[in-house]
């Protein structure tokens, strides 16, 4: 017999949609609307919207992952301090 616990994450039940996804998507939409409608940076607003849509694409690396989570892990790996050790075989 297995004991299962509910997930700690707040899952909204729509194909793995989480509250974090809605918050990030909402911020991207609000910034896009401000840039596109109220300023002369229309191209920057469209560029931000395209990046926001790209980051919210679900990927199949594991369940319920979005691209922004994978990009955060990638940037952590790229900018982390690395030590390389070279050994010379005699």
Backbone bond lengths (Angstrom), bond angles and torsions (degrees), N, CA, C in turn:
res aa  C-N    CA-C-N  psi(-1)  N-CA   C-N-CA  omega(-1)  CA-C   N-CA-C  phi
1 X - - - 1.429 - - 1.527 108.19 -
2 X 1.334 116.06 135.45 1.445 122.29 179.32 1.528 109.68 -106.72
3 X 1.296 115.46 140.56 1.458 120.82 174.76 1.520 106.88 -103.40
4 X 1.311 116.68 123.36 1.461 120.52 179.68 1.517 109.47 -110.12
5 X 1.304 114.88 143.42 1.455 121.49 177.69 1.520 109.06 -113.37
6 X 1.306 117.34 146.60 1.464 118.53 176.56 1.520 110.74 -67.07
7 X 1.297 115.70 154.09 1.457 121.12 -177.71 1.523 110.70 -67.09
8 X 1.312 115.52 145.81 1.459 121.02 178.48 1.527 109.93 -74.59
9 X 1.332 116.72 -29.61 1.457 121.27 -179.45 1.526 109.60 -70.44
10 X 1.310 115.04 149.98 1.460 119.92 175.82 1.514 108.20 -84.74
11 X 1.295 116.76 103.72 1.450 122.74 -177.85 1.517 108.78 -100.24
12 X 1.318 117.34 129.67 1.453 121.19 -177.83 1.521 112.50 -88.73
13 X 1.313 118.24 -5.36 1.455 121.64 174.43 1.516 115.30 82.27
14 X 1.310 119.71 5.91 1.459 121.96 178.62 1.512 109.00 -108.90
15 X 1.306 115.81 87.98 1.472 123.64 178.94 1.526 112.13 53.56
16 X 1.327 116.94 43.83 1.454 121.06 176.07 1.508 114.35 77.65
17 X 1.331 117.98 18.12 1.452 121.45 179.71 1.517 109.78 -71.02
18 X 1.312 116.70 130.57 1.458 122.00 -178.53 1.517 109.88 -114.73
19 X 1.314 115.86 166.84 1.461 121.27 179.91 1.529 110.16 -64.20
20 X 1.334 117.78 -37.19 1.473 120.66 177.99 1.521 111.20 -59.53
21 X 1.332 117.12 -38.51 1.463 120.75 178.78 1.527 110.77 -63.35
22 X 1.332 116.67 -41.41 1.460 120.16 179.30 1.526 111.60 -67.39
23 X 1.324 117.01 -38.19 1.460 120.26 179.44 1.526 110.30 -65.02
24 X 1.331 116.95 -47.20 1.468 120.44 -180.00 1.523 110.38 -64.68
25 X 1.321 117.20 -43.70 1.462 120.73 178.09 1.515 112.41 -62.89
26 X 1.321 117.04 -39.90 1.467 120.65 178.73 1.514 111.91 -64.81
27 X 1.323 116.81 -42.39 1.468 120.65 178.40 1.522 110.62 -63.38
28 X 1.335 116.58 -42.38 1.469 120.09 179.77 1.518 110.23 -63.29
29 X 1.328 117.86 -42.40 1.465 120.80 -179.13 1.526 110.75 -66.43
30 X 1.333 117.96 -42.61 1.463 120.34 -179.43 1.526 111.27 -64.91
31 X 1.331 117.10 -44.26 1.468 120.16 178.28 1.526 110.35 -64.69
32 X 1.338 117.30 -39.15 1.468 120.46 177.33 1.525 111.00 -61.14
33 X 1.337 116.79 -46.33 1.465 119.46 -179.27 1.523 111.80 -63.14
34 X 1.332 116.80 -40.08 1.466 119.60 178.83 1.519 110.43 -65.68
35 X 1.336 117.32 -46.27 1.465 120.16 -179.06 1.525 111.90 -66.92
36 X 1.328 117.35 -39.21 1.458 120.41 -173.56 1.524 111.97 -78.61
37 X 1.324 117.02 -37.52 1.463 119.60 -173.74 1.528 113.76 -94.58
38 X 1.306 118.01 -33.97 1.465 120.31 -169.21 1.521 114.47 -106.69
39 X 1.310 119.11 -8.71 1.456 120.62 -178.81 1.521 109.97 -128.99
40 X 1.299 115.50 -179.86 1.466 119.69 177.87 1.526 111.79 -95.62
41 X 1.333 117.60 10.85 1.465 122.09 -179.42 1.527 110.89 -94.70
42 X 1.312 117.54 55.07 1.467 121.68 -176.25 1.531 111.69 -67.35
43 X 1.306 116.83 -40.20 1.460 120.67 -179.96 1.530 110.69 -66.54
44 X 1.332 117.20 -40.55 1.457 121.10 176.14 1.530 110.95 -62.97
45 X 1.335 117.27 -37.90 1.457 121.49 176.94 1.525 112.15 -63.44
46 X 1.324 116.98 -43.82 1.464 120.60 177.15 1.524 111.44 -64.47
47 X 1.328 116.30 -40.54 1.462 121.00 178.51 1.529 110.48 -62.19
48 X 1.335 117.10 -43.63 1.457 121.59 177.59 1.528 111.25 -63.02
49 X 1.331 117.25 -40.03 1.462 120.60 178.65 1.522 111.29 -64.09
50 X 1.316 118.14 -41.90 1.465 121.86 178.89 1.525 110.49 -63.86
51 X 1.333 117.37 -43.06 1.466 120.60 177.88 1.522 110.48 -64.05
52 X 1.340 116.92 -41.41 1.463 120.46 178.75 1.517 112.48 -62.56
53 X 1.315 117.61 -41.66 1.470 121.02 177.58 1.519 109.79 -65.81
54 X 1.333 117.46 -41.11 1.464 120.90 178.83 1.530 111.28 -61.61
55 X 1.335 116.95 -41.17 1.455 120.21 -177.28 1.531 112.49 -71.64
56 X 1.310 118.55 -20.89 1.462 121.18 179.96 1.524 113.26 -94.19
57 X 1.318 117.97 3.80 1.467 121.02 177.88 1.522 109.20 -69.90
58 X 1.346 117.20 128.54 1.473 118.16 175.91 1.521 110.37 -73.10
59 X 1.313 116.75 142.01 1.460 121.23 178.87 1.516 108.30 -122.77
60 X 1.304 116.64 164.38 1.461 120.86 -172.68 1.521 112.76 -104.24
61 X 1.338 118.03 26.29 1.460 119.58 175.16 1.525 108.91 -65.26
62 X 1.301 116.35 -44.95 1.457 122.28 172.40 1.524 107.30 -152.76
63 X 1.306 116.76 174.43 1.452 120.12 -176.15 1.513 111.44 -66.07
64 X 1.306 115.25 141.71 1.464 124.07 172.36 1.521 113.74 58.71
65 X 1.307 118.13 29.89 1.461 120.51 175.48 1.505 109.21 -93.95
66 X 1.276 115.11 142.45 1.455 121.88 173.25 1.520 107.10 -113.18
67 X 1.305 115.26 162.14 1.452 120.75 -175.63 1.530 111.76 -63.92
68 X 1.343 118.47 -31.95 1.464 118.71 -178.65 1.521 111.48 -66.01
69 X 1.331 118.32 -30.04 1.465 120.75 177.03 1.527 110.44 -69.12
70 X 1.323 116.16 -40.61 1.464 120.57 178.78 1.531 110.47 -67.93
71 X 1.340 116.75 -38.98 1.467 119.95 178.70 1.528 110.94 -65.95
72 X 1.349 117.80 -37.18 1.464 119.84 176.74 1.521 110.61 -63.26
73 X 1.333 117.42 -42.61 1.461 120.29 177.70 1.524 111.27 -64.32
74 X 1.326 117.11 -38.64 1.461 121.42 178.56 1.528 111.08 -63.83
75 X 1.333 117.91 -45.51 1.455 120.46 179.25 1.525 111.46 -67.44
76 X 1.332 118.12 -35.09 1.459 120.06 175.49 1.525 110.49 -62.30
77 X 1.333 116.59 -41.00 1.454 120.74 179.80 1.526 110.98 -68.70
78 X 1.315 117.66 -43.73 1.460 120.90 -176.76 1.523 111.43 -65.50
79 X 1.335 116.83 -42.56 1.460 120.03 -174.47 1.524 113.84 -96.52
80 X 1.319 118.05 7.94 1.465 119.12 176.39 1.524 109.48 -79.53
81 X 1.320 115.20 156.66 1.457 119.77 -179.88 1.527 108.84 -76.23
82 X 1.307 115.12 130.14 1.458 120.43 -178.55 1.524 109.09 -119.85
83 X 1.298 115.99 139.22 1.461 121.41 174.17 1.519 108.13 -114.36
84 X 1.300 114.73 127.50 1.452 120.22 178.64 1.520 108.83 -109.38
85 X 1.311 116.20 133.70 1.464 121.61 178.62 1.524 107.93 -117.62
86 X 1.313 114.85 127.30 1.448 120.25 179.64 1.523 108.67 -109.31
87 X 1.308 116.23 130.55 1.464 121.52 177.36 1.520 108.62 -116.16
88 X 1.322 114.74 137.10 1.464 120.14 178.66 1.522 107.42 -105.19
89 X 1.318 114.85 122.30 1.480 120.02 178.39 1.532 109.21 -81.18
90 X 1.340 116.32 132.41 1.464 120.09 179.65 1.505 111.77 -90.58
